């Protein structure tokens, strides 16, 4: 079996419990022990950089962050990779979404801030720097991702519609808080990991990954060893190599790391 040199974990529904908390002391201790074994730890999330830096202030030894579902990769010293959406495509999607989807909310995640017409119905826990504007097509920023919420819960159908209409240009996936993330084509957590592995002189076979939702699908399918959370969606449970013994509310990730690496 290929030696694991990098661990990549989703956050919501995975490393964090249902109240957005994690065992900081235990996690930081495990980071130190993993580093002693020459194993790095990456957070792989659909969240933006500002939010990730806020929620992980107490864990400065995390090695790298794969943000925006793989559209932005950075560590404490530098930005390692970025891929934004063309502004013309962003504006086209903004103008057509209302016609073809039953929108509840829409936001843009950019380098400078996040943008929406209103804060109403926005997942404000995940957006620390929301700027409300009258016209989203006039936003002057580089956009990593659009996030939409629908009036109904059939998000998979929405994803299929988006990928069918814009499939050669975008990648859409259900995110961890009841909405759909829309990134540039050739952006997902697995491709983000590939960019990171190239910089670290590793292979995806050297990666252990954890996830629970469909935006984790490619990462789990292509990592050397993958764990779906016990609470994961059925499609994720079928995709991963293993299923954690415990769910995200009972330290499923940390318990698995402790057992696998004998921490």
C-alpha positions in Angstrom: 0.0 0.0 0.0 1.3 3.5 -0.9 2.3 5.5 2.1 0.0 8.3 3.1 1.8 11.7 3.1 -1.2 14.1 3.0 -4.6 14.1 4.6 -7.4 16.2 3.0 -10.6 16.8 4.9 -13.8 18.6 4.2 -15.2 20.7 7.0 -19.0 21.0 7.4 -20.6 17.5 8.0 -17.1 16.1 8.2 -14.4 17.6 10.5 -16.9 19.9 12.1 -20.0 18.8 14.0 -23.5 20.0 13.3 -22.9 23.2 15.4 -19.8 24.1 13.4 -17.4 23.1 16.2 -14.4 20.8 16.4 -12.2 19.5 19.2 -9.5 22.1 18.8 -7.1 20.7 21.4 -7.3 17.2 20.1 -7.0 18.3 16.5 -4.0 20.4 17.2 -2.3 17.6 19.1 -3.0 15.2 16.1 -1.5 17.8 13.7 1.7 17.8 15.7 1.8 14.0 15.8 1.1 13.7 12.1 3.9 16.2 11.3 6.3 14.0 13.3 5.4 11.3 10.9 6.0 13.6 8.0 2.3 13.8 7.1 0.7 17.1 6.1 -2.9 18.1 6.6 -5.0 20.0 4.2 -8.5 21.5 4.6 -10.5 21.0 1.4 -13.6 23.1 1.5 -16.1 25.0 -0.6 -15.7 27.9 1.7 -13.8 31.1 0.9 -10.5 32.2 2.3 -11.8 34.8 4.7 -14.1 32.3 6.4 -11.5 29.5 6.6 -9.0 31.9 8.2 -11.6 32.9 10.7 -12.8 29.5 11.8 -9.3 28.0 12.0 -7.6 30.8 13.9 -6.9 28.3 16.8 -5.2 25.8 14.4 -2.2 27.7 12.8 -0.3 24.5 12.0 -2.7 23.4 9.3 -0.4 23.0 6.3 -2.6 24.1 3.4 -6.1 25.2 2.5 -7.9 24.1 -0.7 -10.6 26.7 -0.8 -13.6 27.4 -3.1 -13.8 23.7 -3.9 -10.3 23.8 -5.4 -10.4 27.1 -7.2 -7.9 28.6 -4.7 -5.0 26.9 -2.8 -2.9 28.7 -0.3 -0.8 28.3 2.9 0.4 30.7 5.5 3.2 32.0 3.2 1.7 32.2 -0.3 -1.1 31.5 -2.7 -0.3 28.3 -4.6 -3.0 28.2 -7.2 -6.1 30.2 -8.4 -8.7 29.8 -11.1 -11.4 32.3 -11.5 -14.5 32.4 -13.8 -14.6 34.7 -16.8 -16.6 37.8 -16.1 -18.7 37.4 -19.3 -19.7 33.9 -18.1 -20.5 35.1 -14.6 -22.8 37.8 -16.0 -24.4 35.5 -18.4 -25.3 33.0 -15.6 -26.6 35.8 -13.3 -28.9 37.0 -16.1 -30.3 33.6 -17.0 -30.6 31.9 -13.6 -33.8 33.7 -12.7 -35.4 32.5 -15.9 -34.5 28.8 -15.6 -34.1 28.1 -11.8 -36.4 28.8 -8.8 -33.8 30.9 -7.0 -34.0 31.6 -3.3 -30.6 33.3 -3.1 -27.5 34.1 -5.2 -24.1 35.2 -4.2 -20.7 35.6 -5.8 -17.4 34.7 -4.0 -14.6 36.9 -5.2 -11.0 37.8 -4.2 -12.0 41.0 -2.4 -15.4 40.1 -1.0 -18.6 38.1 -1.4 -21.5 39.8 -3.2 -25.3 39.6 -3.2 -28.3 41.8 -3.9 -29.4 41.2 -0.3 -28.3 39.4 2.9 -31.7 37.7 3.1 -31.5 33.9 2.8 -27.7 34.1 2.6 -25.7 31.5 4.7 -24.1 34.3 6.7 -22.1 31.9 8.9 -20.1 31.0 5.8 -19.8 34.6 4.5 -17.8 37.0 6.6 -17.4 39.8 4.1 -20.7 40.2 2.3 -21.2 43.3 0.2 -24.7 44.1 -1.0 -24.9 45.6 -4.4 -27.8 46.6 -6.7 -26.4 45.0 -9.8 -24.3 41.9 -9.6 -23.2 42.2 -13.2 -21.3 45.4 -12.3 -19.2 43.8 -9.6 -15.5 44.7 -10.1 -13.7 41.7 -8.8 -12.3 38.3 -9.8 -14.9 35.6 -9.1 -14.1 32.1 -7.9 -17.6 30.8 -7.4 -21.3 31.5 -7.6 -23.5 30.0 -4.9 -27.2 29.6 -5.3 -30.0 28.4 -3.1 -33.2 27.1 -4.6 -36.8 27.4 -3.5 -37.0 23.6 -3.4 -34.7 20.8 -2.0 -34.1 19.0 -5.2 -30.6 20.3 -5.6 -29.3 17.3 -7.7 -31.8 18.2 -10.5 -30.5 21.8 -10.4 -26.9 20.6 -10.6 -27.8 18.4 -13.6 -29.5 21.3 -15.4 -26.5 23.6 -14.8 -23.9 21.1 -15.9 -26.0 20.3 -19.0 -26.4 24.0 -20.0 -22.9 25.2 -19.1 -21.1 21.9 -18.9 -18.1 22.7 -21.0 -17.6 26.0 -19.1 -18.5 25.3 -15.4 -18.6 22.7 -12.7 -21.6 22.6 -10.4 -21.9 20.6 -7.2 -24.1 20.5 -4.1 -22.2 22.1 -1.2 -22.4 21.5 2.5 -25.1 23.9 3.5 -28.1 23.2 1.2 -27.0 25.1 -1.8 -25.1 24.7 -5.1 -21.6 25.9 -5.8 -20.7 26.8 -9.4 -17.0 27.1 -10.3 -15.0 27.3 -13.5 -14.6 24.1 -15.5 -11.8 21.8 -14.4 -12.3 22.9 -10.8 -13.1 20.4 -8.0 -11.4 19.3 -4.9 -9.6 16.4 -6.6 -8.1 18.7 -9.2 -7.1 21.1 -6.4 -5.4 18.2 -4.7 -3.6 17.3 -7.9 -2.2 20.8 -8.2 -1.1 20.6 -4.5 0.4 17.2 -5.0 2.5 18.4 -7.9 4.0 21.1 -5.7 4.7 18.7 -2.9 6.1 16.0 -5.3 3.4 13.6 -4.3 0.7 11.5 -6.0 -3.0 11.3 -5.2 -2.2 7.8 -4.1 -0.4 9.4 -1.2 -3.6 11.2 -0.1 -6.2 10.1 2.5 -9.4 12.1 2.2 -12.6 12.6 4.2 -15.9 14.0 3.0 -19.7 13.8 3.2 -21.3 15.7 0.2 -21.3 15.6 -3.5 -18.6 18.3 -3.8 -16.3 15.8 -2.2 -17.1 13.1 -4.8 -14.1 13.4 -7.1 -11.7 13.8 -4.1 -12.9 10.6 -2.5 -13.0 8.7 -5.8 -9.4 9.6 -6.7 -7.5 9.6 -3.4 -5.3 6.7 -2.4 -7.5 6.0 0.6 -10.9 7.7 1.1 -13.4 7.8 4.0 -17.0 8.8 3.6 -18.5 10.0 6.8 -21.1 7.8 8.5 -23.5 10.7 7.9 -22.6 11.1 4.2 -25.0 11.2 1.3 -25.7 7.8 -0.2 -23.7 8.5 -3.4 -20.7 9.4 -1.3 -21.1 6.3 0.8 -20.9 4.2 -2.4 -17.9 6.1 -3.8 -15.5 6.1 -0.9 -13.2 3.2 0.0 -14.3 3.1 3.6 -17.0 4.6 5.9 -16.1 6.1 9.3 -17.3 4.3 12.3 -18.5 7.5 13.8 -20.4 10.5 12.3 -19.3 14.1 12.3 -21.1 14.7 15.6 -18.9 12.1 17.3 -15.4 12.9 16.0 -15.5 10.6 13.1 -12.5 12.1 11.4 -10.3 12.3 14.5 -11.2 8.8 15.7 -10.3 7.4 12.3 -7.0 9.2 12.2 -6.2 8.0 15.8 -6.9 4.4 14.8 -5.3 4.4 11.3 -2.1 6.2 12.4 -2.0 5.0 16.0 -2.0 8.5 17.4 
